[in-house]
Amino acid sequence: MLCLLAAVAQQMSAEEIKTAGNGKTYTLDLLSQMESDAVEKYVDEDDGEVIYTLYDNVTIAAGDKFEMEDEVTVLFDDKVTFTIEGEADFQLAKGSVFDSAFDSYDGVAPVGIVMSNEKSQTMFQNCAFYYVGLRNMSKKGLKVDNCAFYYNNGAIGQAALTIGTDGAPFEVTNSTFGYNQKAAIAGAANYRNPLLIEDCEFYCNGQANRNTPQLNLTVADNVVIRGCTIEGDPEMTMVGGIVVANMVGFTGELNTLIEDNIVKDCRFGMATYLEQKAVIRNNILKDNCHETNPMNGGSGINVYDPYKLQYTYIEGNYIEGSLWGITLVGGKEANLGRIDVEPTSADYNPGGNVFVNNGNGGVLYDLYNNSPNTVYAQGNIWNVSQQTEEQIESVIFHKHDDSKLGTVIFMPPAPTTGITPQSLLTAPSSMLQGIHDLQGRSVQHPSKGIYIINGKKVVME
């Protein structure tokens, strides 16, 4: 980078900056004018681009404020962190870039921005992070909108966007995460962070190929993942799609909602671990089969709860090409479809899950009930040529196959008229008329998901 090379001599004398905390508002331009050489400003003579390089740690003290400039680039030297204890404004109209001052990972680890402002929630808008990351250390949390996180080196924490502290709320919307070394978004196992992740895209995160999913989350009062696309790198055989886990025994209101997402080409699709109330509906899960040993995973959806505390509701998902369609390992109760009760009943679930070509070792596994529980799975479309009891039995593993396991009640299946695996086609633009969602509501501008068109289920890609 030009500014790094131009200021090598000054880099050696750079000293950390920490502001006085007396109510002053700072910008990068003001920080570059301080006696320390920790922040250097460079203006390109040809195109006028403004570049700031942080050669040492900078802290905006509690009581002070920071306002981020628009349309600038900020470069971070090795091991450098920009910590903000005061209030901050990162809402940008056109956008700025935060990047490493180096061209590779080799031997260097620029860190990024750490927020510890305890006065108000900070909003990041139109910010792009390359190699460096963003971490929250404040109970006020963050809002992140229309931001990008690429190639994070892992120095900031567990993910490109590392969440915390305990109880801090987060909203991440309209943002993109790609090719980060660790997870895209993650938090500590002992922190409950209410979280909304909506309309985001995740591509090939986990490039270090460690045992972590792209979204590695802990339960909270409400965790919502909605309308996102998550695509894996098939060569990263240790990296799953989504995990929402309760590893330290949290109790109380623990609501997880995963809906209207597309997850493809991961080690596994999505998993909910231990106590929580999980609702998983209207997701498309394709080719999440890149686990090298089927005994270690590869499910489209996995419920893991040996303590039998999790309630799981699974409806309207399209699951194709996994090593296992849905696996239930324990759990308190799993409802994959119950249509033998009144629609007003709390137990009612129309089912609507569709299974296509899930299996391993030459055997198809749509549903594996590896628990002693009776499981209702009515109203679904199974990967058989005819939706008969005899044929459906061949793709479900339960008490019929092992007397120690619970029974799956799978009859009746979904009505077959107009709804078959063969009808799950990519819809051309000429069909974008008279579209309804799975609840029968009219949809004027469909995005990716499963819809009803002319009485048939169709996957929109």
C-alpha positions as CSV (number, residue, x, y, z in Angstrom):
1,M,0.0,0.0,0.0
2,L,1.3,3.4,-1.0
3,C,0.7,5.2,2.3
4,L,2.3,2.4,4.3
5,L,5.4,2.5,2.2
6,A,5.6,6.3,2.2
7,A,5.6,6.5,6.0
8,V,7.8,3.6,7.0
9,A,10.2,6.0,8.8
10,Q,7.4,7.6,10.8
11,Q,5.9,4.2,11.7
12,M,8.7,3.4,14.1
13,S,7.9,6.5,16.2
14,A,4.1,6.1,16.2
15,E,2.5,6.1,19.7
16,E,-0.9,5.0,20.8
17,I,-3.6,7.6,20.9
18,K,-6.3,7.8,23.6
19,T,-8.5,10.9,23.7
20,A,-9.1,12.8,26.9
21,G,-12.8,12.0,27.3
22,N,-13.8,15.7,27.8
23,G,-16.7,15.7,25.3
24,K,-14.8,16.5,22.1
25,T,-15.9,15.1,18.8
26,Y,-13.2,13.5,16.7
27,T,-12.8,12.5,13.1
28,L,-9.9,10.7,11.4
29,D,-8.8,14.0,10.0
30,L,-8.5,15.4,13.5
31,L,-6.7,12.3,14.8
32,S,-4.2,12.6,11.9
33,Q,-3.4,16.2,13.1
34,M,-2.4,15.1,16.7
35,E,1.2,15.0,17.7
36,S,1.3,11.2,17.6
37,D,2.0,9.6,14.3
38,A,-0.5,6.8,15.0
39,V,-2.8,8.1,12.3
40,E,-1.4,9.3,9.0
41,K,-3.4,11.0,6.1
42,Y,-2.6,10.6,2.5
43,V,-4.4,12.2,-0.5
44,D,-3.9,10.7,-3.9
45,E,-2.9,13.5,-6.3
46,D,-4.4,11.8,-9.3
47,D,-7.9,11.0,-8.1
48,G,-8.2,12.7,-4.8
49,E,-8.7,9.5,-2.8
50,V,-8.3,10.0,0.9
51,I,-6.5,7.2,2.8
52,Y,-5.9,7.1,6.5
53,T,-3.4,4.6,7.9
54,L,-3.5,3.5,11.6
55,Y,0.1,2.6,12.6
56,D,-0.8,2.1,16.3
57,N,-3.8,1.6,18.5
58,V,-6.3,4.4,18.7
59,T,-9.0,4.8,21.5
60,I,-11.8,7.2,21.5
61,A,-12.5,7.6,25.3
62,A,-15.8,7.4,27.0
63,G,-17.3,10.9,27.0
64,D,-15.9,11.7,23.6
65,K,-17.5,11.1,20.2
66,F,-16.3,9.8,16.8
67,E,-17.8,10.7,13.4
68,M,-16.6,8.6,10.5
69,E,-15.9,10.3,7.2
70,D,-17.6,9.2,4.1
71,E,-15.8,8.0,1.0
72,V,-12.4,7.3,2.5
73,T,-10.2,4.3,3.0
74,V,-8.8,3.3,6.4
75,L,-5.8,1.0,6.5
76,F,-4.7,-1.0,9.6
77,D,-1.1,-1.8,10.4
78,D,-0.1,-5.1,12.0
79,K,-2.0,-5.8,15.3
80,V,-3.6,-2.4,15.3
81,T,-7.1,-1.9,16.9
82,F,-9.3,1.1,16.7
83,T,-11.3,1.1,20.0
84,I,-14.3,3.3,20.5
85,E,-15.5,3.7,24.1
86,G,-17.5,6.8,23.4
87,E,-20.5,7.4,21.1
88,A,-19.9,6.9,17.4
89,D,-21.5,7.6,14.0
90,F,-20.7,5.2,11.2
91,Q,-23.9,5.9,9.2
92,L,-22.4,6.7,5.7
93,A,-24.3,7.9,2.6
94,K,-21.8,6.6,0.0
95,G,-19.6,4.3,2.0
96,S,-16.0,3.9,3.3
97,V,-13.5,1.0,3.3
98,F,-11.6,-0.5,6.3
99,D,-8.8,-2.7,5.1
100,S,-5.4,-4.2,5.9
101,A,-2.3,-2.2,5.1
102,F,-0.8,-5.4,3.7
103,D,-1.6,-7.4,0.6
104,S,-1.6,-10.9,2.3
105,Y,-2.1,-12.7,5.6
106,D,1.5,-13.8,5.8
107,G,3.1,-12.8,9.2
108,V,0.7,-9.9,9.9
109,A,-2.7,-9.6,11.8
110,P,-4.4,-6.2,11.5
111,V,-7.4,-6.3,13.9
112,G,-10.1,-3.7,13.1
113,I,-12.7,-1.9,15.1
114,V,-13.8,-2.7,18.6
115,M,-16.9,-1.0,20.0
116,S,-17.3,-0.6,23.7
117,N,-19.7,2.4,23.8
118,E,-22.0,2.0,26.8
119,K,-24.1,5.0,26.1
120,S,-26.0,4.1,22.9
121,Q,-26.3,1.5,20.3
122,T,-24.0,2.1,17.3
123,M,-25.2,2.0,13.7
124,F,-22.8,0.9,10.9
125,Q,-24.2,1.6,7.4
126,N,-22.4,1.3,4.0
127,C,-19.1,0.2,5.6
128,A,-16.9,-2.4,3.8
129,F,-14.4,-4.4,5.8
130,Y,-11.6,-6.3,4.1
131,Y,-9.2,-8.5,6.1
132,V,-10.0,-6.6,9.3
133,G,-13.2,-7.1,11.3
134,L,-15.7,-5.6,13.7
135,R,-16.3,-6.6,17.3
136,N,-18.7,-5.5,20.0
137,M,-17.8,-5.2,23.6
138,S,-20.7,-3.1,24.7
139,K,-24.1,-4.0,26.3
140,K,-25.7,-1.6,23.9
141,G,-25.0,-3.7,20.8
142,L,-24.8,-2.8,17.2
143,K,-26.9,-2.3,14.1
144,V,-25.3,-3.2,10.8
145,D,-26.9,-2.4,7.5
146,N,-25.7,-2.7,3.9
147,C,-22.2,-3.5,5.0
148,A,-19.6,-6.0,3.6
149,F,-17.1,-8.3,5.3
150,Y,-14.5,-10.1,3.2
151,Y,-11.3,-12.1,3.8
152,N,-11.3,-11.4,7.5
153,N,-8.0,-12.8,9.0
154,G,-9.5,-13.9,12.3
155,A,-7.5,-11.6,14.5
156,I,-10.7,-9.7,15.7
157,G,-12.2,-12.8,17.4
158,Q,-14.5,-15.7,16.5
159,A,-15.8,-14.2,13.3
160,A,-15.6,-11.3,10.9
161,L,-18.4,-9.8,13.0
162,T,-18.0,-10.9,16.6
163,I,-21.0,-10.2,18.9
164,G,-21.3,-9.7,22.6
165,T,-21.4,-8.7,25.5
166,D,-24.1,-10.7,27.3
167,G,-27.5,-9.2,26.6
168,A,-26.4,-6.8,23.9
169,P,-28.9,-6.7,21.0
170,F,-27.9,-6.9,17.3
171,E,-29.5,-6.3,13.9
172,V,-27.6,-7.3,10.8
173,T,-29.5,-6.5,7.6
174,N,-28.8,-6.3,3.8
175,S,-25.1,-7.2,4.3
176,T,-22.7,-9.6,2.6
177,F,-20.0,-11.9,4.2
178,G,-17.5,-13.7,2.0
179,Y,-14.4,-15.8,2.3
180,N,-13.6,-15.0,5.9
181,Q,-11.1,-17.2,7.7
182,K,-13.5,-18.0,10.6
183,A,-17.3,-17.7,10.9
184,A,-19.1,-14.8,9.3
185,I,-21.0,-14.0,12.6
186,A,-20.4,-15.6,15.9
187,G,-20.6,-14.9,19.7
188,A,-19.5,-16.5,22.9
189,A,-21.3,-19.5,24.2
190,N,-22.0,-17.8,27.6
191,Y,-23.5,-14.6,26.0
192,R,-27.2,-14.3,25.3
193,N,-27.6,-11.8,22.5
194,P,-31.0,-11.0,21.0
195,L,-30.2,-11.1,17.2
196,L,-31.9,-10.4,13.9
197,I,-30.1,-11.4,10.7
198,E,-32.2,-10.6,7.7
199,D,-31.7,-10.4,3.9
200,C,-28.0,-11.1,4.1
201,E,-25.7,-13.2,1.9
202,F,-22.9,-15.5,3.2
203,Y,-20.4,-17.1,0.8
204,C,-17.6,-19.6,1.6
205,N,-16.9,-18.4,5.1
206,G,-14.7,-20.6,7.3
207,Q,-11.7,-20.7,4.9
208,A,-9.5,-21.9,7.7
209,N,-11.7,-25.1,7.5
210,R,-12.1,-25.5,11.2
211,N,-15.1,-27.1,12.9
212,T,-17.4,-24.0,12.8
213,P,-20.5,-23.1,10.8
214,Q,-20.8,-19.8,8.8
215,L,-23.3,-18.6,11.4
216,N,-22.2,-19.8,14.9
217,L,-24.8,-18.4,17.3
218,T,-25.9,-18.8,20.9
219,V,-29.6,-18.9,22.0
220,A,-31.2,-15.7,23.4
221,D,-34.7,-14.4,24.1
222,N,-35.1,-14.1,20.3
223,V,-32.7,-15.2,17.5
224,V,-34.1,-14.6,14.0
225,I,-32.4,-15.6,10.8
226,R,-34.6,-14.7,7.9
227,G,-34.4,-14.3,4.1
228,C,-30.6,-15.1,3.9
229,T,-28.5,-17.0,1.4
230,I,-25.7,-19.2,2.7
231,E,-23.4,-20.9,0.3
232,G,-20.5,-23.0,1.3
233,D,-17.2,-24.0,-0.3
234,P,-17.4,-27.8,-1.0
235,E,-13.7,-28.1,-0.2
236,M,-14.3,-26.7,3.3
237,T,-15.5,-30.1,4.7
238,M,-15.6,-28.9,8.3
239,V,-17.8,-25.8,7.8
240,G,-21.6,-26.0,8.2
241,G,-24.3,-23.5,7.5
242,I,-26.2,-22.4,10.6
243,V,-25.9,-23.4,14.3
244,V,-27.9,-22.0,17.1
245,A,-26.7,-23.6,20.3
246,N,-27.3,-23.5,24.1
247,M,-24.0,-25.0,25.4
248,V,-24.0,-23.5,28.9
249,G,-27.6,-24.4,30.1
250,F,-29.5,-21.1,29.6
251,T,-33.2,-21.4,30.6
252,G,-36.2,-19.1,30.2
253,E,-37.5,-17.6,26.9
254,L,-35.2,-19.0,24.2
255,N,-36.9,-18.5,20.9
256,T,-35.2,-19.4,17.6
257,L,-36.7,-18.6,14.2
258,I,-35.0,-19.8,11.0
259,E,-37.2,-19.1,8.0
260,D,-37.1,-18.3,4.3
261,N,-33.4,-19.0,3.9
262,I,-31.4,-20.8,1.2
263,V,-28.5,-22.9,2.5
264,K,-26.4,-24.9,0.0
265,D,-23.1,-26.7,-0.5
266,C,-22.2,-26.8,3.2
267,R,-21.0,-29.6,5.5
268,F,-24.6,-29.6,6.9
269,G,-27.5,-27.2,6.5
270,M,-28.7,-26.0,9.9
271,A,-28.6,-27.3,13.4
272,T,-30.2,-26.4,16.7
273,Y,-28.4,-27.7,19.8
274,L,-29.9,-28.2,23.3
275,E,-32.7,-26.2,25.1
276,Q,-34.6,-23.7,23.0
277,K,-37.9,-23.4,21.2
278,A,-36.9,-23.6,17.5
279,V,-39.1,-22.9,14.5
280,I,-37.6,-23.9,11.2
281,R,-39.8,-23.2,8.2
282,N,-39.8,-22.4,4.5
283,N,-36.1,-22.9,4.0
284,I,-34.4,-24.4,0.9
285,L,-31.6,-26.7,1.8
286,K,-29.6,-28.2,-1.1
287,D,-26.5,-30.3,-1.4
288,N,-25.4,-29.9,2.2
289,C,-23.5,-33.1,2.1
290,H,-19.8,-32.2,2.3
291,E,-19.1,-34.1,5.6
292,T,-16.6,-36.8,4.7
293,N,-18.0,-39.2,7.3
294,P,-21.8,-39.6,7.4
295,M,-21.6,-40.7,11.0
296,N,-20.4,-37.2,11.9
297,G,-23.1,-35.2,10.1
298,G,-24.2,-34.1,6.8
299,S,-27.9,-33.4,7.7
300,G,-30.1,-30.9,6.0
301,I,-31.6,-30.2,9.4
302,N,-30.1,-31.6,12.7
303,V,-31.7,-31.4,16.1
304,Y,-29.3,-32.4,18.9
305,D,-30.5,-32.4,22.5
306,P,-29.7,-35.5,24.6
307,Y,-31.1,-33.7,27.7
308,K,-34.6,-33.7,26.0
309,L,-35.4,-30.0,26.5
310,Q,-35.8,-28.6,23.0
311,Y,-39.1,-28.1,21.3
312,T,-38.7,-28.0,17.5
313,Y,-41.3,-27.1,14.9
314,I,-40.3,-27.9,11.3
315,E,-42.6,-26.8,8.4
316,G,-42.4,-26.2,4.7
317,N,-38.7,-26.9,4.1
318,Y,-37.3,-28.2,0.8
319,I,-34.4,-30.6,1.6
320,E,-32.4,-32.1,-1.3
321,G,-29.0,-33.8,-1.6
322,S,-28.0,-34.1,2.1
323,L,-26.5,-37.2,3.6
324,W,-29.5,-37.2,5.9
325,G,-32.6,-35.2,5.4
326,I,-33.6,-34.5,9.0
327,T,-31.9,-36.1,12.0
328,L,-33.4,-35.9,15.5
329,V,-30.9,-36.7,18.2
330,G,-32.9,-36.5,21.4
331,G,-35.1,-33.4,22.0
332,K,-38.2,-32.9,24.1
333,E,-40.7,-32.8,21.2
334,A,-40.3,-32.4,17.4
335,N,-43.3,-31.5,15.3
336,L,-42.6,-32.0,11.5
337,G,-46.3,-32.0,10.6
338,R,-49.5,-32.8,12.4
339,I,-52.8,-32.6,10.5
340,D,-54.9,-35.0,12.5
341,V,-55.9,-32.1,14.8
342,E,-57.9,-29.0,14.3
343,P,-56.1,-26.1,12.6
344,T,-56.8,-24.0,15.7
345,S,-54.9,-26.5,17.9
346,A,-51.5,-25.5,19.2
347,D,-50.2,-28.8,17.8
348,Y,-51.3,-28.2,14.3
349,N,-48.6,-28.1,11.7
350,P,-49.5,-28.5,7.9
351,G,-46.1,-30.2,7.3
352,G,-45.2,-29.3,3.7
353,N,-41.6,-30.5,4.1
354,V,-40.3,-31.9,0.8
355,F,-37.4,-34.5,0.6
356,V,-35.4,-35.2,-2.5
357,N,-32.4,-37.5,-2.8
358,N,-31.1,-37.4,0.7
359,G,-29.0,-40.4,1.7
360,N,-25.6,-42.1,2.0
361,G,-24.2,-45.6,1.5
362,G,-26.8,-46.3,-1.2
363,V,-29.7,-45.8,1.3
364,L,-32.2,-43.0,1.3
365,Y,-32.7,-41.2,4.7
366,D,-35.5,-38.6,4.6
367,L,-35.9,-38.7,8.4
368,Y,-33.8,-40.4,11.1
369,N,-35.5,-40.4,14.5
370,N,-32.6,-41.2,16.7
371,S,-34.6,-40.5,19.9
372,P,-37.2,-42.4,22.0
373,N,-39.8,-39.8,21.2
374,T,-43.0,-40.3,19.2
375,V,-42.6,-37.8,16.3
376,Y,-45.4,-36.5,14.1
377,A,-44.4,-36.0,10.5
378,Q,-47.7,-35.8,8.6
379,G,-48.5,-33.8,5.5
380,N,-45.0,-34.1,4.0
381,I,-43.8,-35.1,0.5
382,W,-41.3,-38.0,0.8
383,N,-38.7,-39.2,-1.7
384,V,-40.7,-42.1,-3.0
385,S,-42.4,-42.8,-6.3
386,Q,-45.8,-43.1,-4.6
387,Q,-46.8,-41.6,-1.3
388,T,-47.9,-44.9,0.2
389,E,-47.2,-46.1,3.7
390,E,-45.1,-49.0,2.5
391,Q,-42.9,-46.8,0.3
392,I,-42.5,-43.9,2.8
393,E,-41.5,-46.4,5.5
394,S,-38.4,-47.1,3.4
395,V,-37.0,-43.6,3.8
396,I,-37.7,-43.1,7.5
397,F,-35.6,-44.7,10.3
398,H,-37.5,-45.1,13.6
399,K,-39.0,-47.8,15.9
400,H,-39.9,-49.9,12.9
401,D,-36.1,-50.3,12.3
402,D,-34.8,-50.2,15.9
403,S,-37.1,-51.1,18.9
404,K,-35.2,-48.6,21.2
405,L,-36.3,-45.6,19.1
406,G,-39.6,-43.7,19.0
407,T,-42.2,-44.1,16.3
408,V,-42.7,-41.6,13.5
409,I,-46.3,-41.0,12.6
410,F,-46.0,-40.0,8.9
411,M,-49.5,-40.9,7.5
412,P,-51.2,-39.2,5.9
413,P,-48.6,-37.5,3.6
414,A,-49.3,-34.3,1.7
415,P,-52.0,-34.5,-1.0
416,T,-50.2,-35.5,-4.2
417,T,-52.5,-33.7,-6.6
418,G,-50.4,-31.0,-8.2
419,I,-47.7,-31.3,-5.5
420,T,-45.0,-33.7,-6.3
421,P,-41.2,-33.6,-6.3
422,Q,-41.4,-33.2,-10.1
423,S,-43.4,-30.0,-9.6
424,L,-40.5,-28.4,-7.7
425,L,-39.0,-26.6,-10.7
426,T,-37.3,-23.2,-11.1
427,A,-40.0,-20.8,-12.1
428,P,-39.4,-18.7,-15.3
429,S,-40.4,-15.1,-15.3
430,S,-43.5,-15.8,-17.3
431,M,-44.9,-17.6,-14.2
432,L,-44.6,-14.7,-11.9
433,Q,-48.3,-14.2,-11.7
434,G,-50.8,-15.3,-9.1
435,I,-48.1,-16.4,-6.7
436,H,-48.9,-17.2,-3.1
437,D,-46.7,-18.1,-0.1
438,L,-47.1,-21.3,1.8
439,Q,-49.7,-19.7,4.1
440,G,-51.9,-18.7,1.0
441,R,-51.0,-15.0,1.1
442,S,-50.6,-13.2,-2.3
443,V,-47.0,-12.3,-3.1
444,Q,-46.4,-9.4,-5.5
445,H,-42.6,-9.4,-5.6
446,P,-41.3,-12.9,-4.8
447,S,-37.6,-13.4,-3.9
448,K,-35.9,-16.7,-3.4
449,G,-38.1,-19.2,-1.6
450,I,-40.9,-21.8,-2.0
451,Y,-44.2,-20.5,-3.4
452,I,-47.5,-21.9,-4.6
453,I,-48.1,-21.2,-8.3
454,N,-51.2,-22.7,-10.0
455,G,-51.7,-25.0,-7.1
456,K,-48.1,-26.4,-7.2
457,K,-45.1,-25.9,-5.0
458,V,-42.3,-24.2,-6.9
459,V,-38.8,-23.3,-5.8
460,M,-37.8,-19.8,-6.9
461,E,-34.1,-19.4,-7.4
